[in-house]
Amino acid sequence: MASANIKTANSKAPEKVYLNAYAECGSSETEKYLENQVNAKLRSMSIAGRDLKIKCNTVSYDEGNRFARYMIGFGAGAASSVIDIRLIDDNGNEINKFEITTKLSMGAFGGSDKNMLDVAADKIVKHIKENYIK
C-alpha cells in the first residue's frame, strides 16, 4: 500500500486563483511517468491548461525491493521518494512550493514502485485543485 504526504514550505493563500494547470517534470523515466500521470488526472477533471505550471523534480527515489515486500512484508523492501514541487504562474514567477514524500511498503505481489507515483499524482492534483484552481 502506497502513501503520500505533502510538506508545505510556504502555506500562504494564493494571491490569484487559476483556471487550469499542467505538469512539467524532469527528464528521468520516473519524472516523465509522474508528469504523464498528473497531466492525465488534470485532463480527467477538465482542469488541464496553461495557467499554472506544476514543476516536478525528484529529490530522491528508491524503488526498494519488490521481492522483499512480497515475501516478508512489514515494511521490508519499502520503496520511497521525495519530490520537489514548484508552482509557476504564466509570467514565470514562482508562486509557491511544496514537497511530497511517498512510501510503498506492500501491495499485490509486492506492489510496483510506480504505484507510489500514482498516489503522489493523486495527492498533487487534489492539492492544486483545492488550493489554486477556481
Long-range contacts (C-beta under 8 A, 24 or more apart in sequence): 1-104, 1-105, 1-106, 1-107, 1-111, 2-102, 2-103, 2-104, 2-107, 2-111, 2-115, 2-116, 2-118, 2-119, 3-102, 3-103, 3-104, 3-116, 3-119, 4-100, 4-101, 4-102, 4-116, 4-119, 4-120, 4-122, 4-123, 5-100, 5-101, 5-102, 5-123, 6-98, 6-99, 6-100, 6-123, 6-127, 7-98, 7-99, 7-100, 7-101, 8-96, 8-98, 9-96, 9-97, 9-98, 9-99, 10-96, 10-97, 10-98, 12-96, 13-131, 14-95, 14-96, 14-131, 14-132, 15-95, 16-89, 16-95, 17-132, 17-133, 17-134, 18-51, 18-52, 18-89, 18-132, 18-133, 18-134, 19-47, 19-49, 19-51, 19-133, 19-134, 20-47, 20-48, 20-49, 20-50, 20-51, 20-52, 20-133, 21-47, 21-48, 21-49, 21-51, 21-52, 21-53, 21-54, 21-128, 21-132, 21-133, 22-48, 22-49, 22-50, 22-52, 22-53, 22-54, 23-53, 23-54, 23-55, 23-56, 23-124, 24-53, 24-54, 24-55, 24-56, 25-55, 25-56, 25-57, 25-58, 26-56, 26-57, 26-58, 28-58, 30-58, 30-61, 30-81, 30-117, 31-56, 31-57, 31-58, 33-114, 33-117, 34-58, 34-83, 34-117, 34-120, 34-121, 37-117, 37-118, 37-120, 37-121, 38-121, 38-124, 38-125, 40-121, 41-121, 41-122, 41-125, 42-125, 45-125, 45-129, 47-129, 47-133, 50-90, 51-89, 51-90, 52-87, 52-88, 52-89, 52-90, 52-95, 52-128, 52-132, 52-133, 53-87, 53-88, 53-89, 54-85, 54-87, 54-124, 54-128, 55-85, 55-86, 55-87, 55-88, 56-83, 56-84, 56-85, 56-124, 57-83, 57-84, 57-86, 58-82, 58-83, 58-84, 59-83, 59-84, 59-99, 63-113, 64-104, 64-113, 66-109, 66-110, 66-111, 66-112, 66-113, 67-110, 68-110, 69-104, 69-105, 69-106, 69-107, 69-110, 69-111, 70-109, 70-110, 71-110, 73-105, 73-106, 74-105, 75-105, 77-110, 78-103, 78-104, 78-105, 79-103, 79-104, 79-111, 79-113, 79-116, 80-104, 80-116, 81-116, 81-117, 81-120, 83-120, 85-124, 87-128, 87-132, 98-127, 100-124
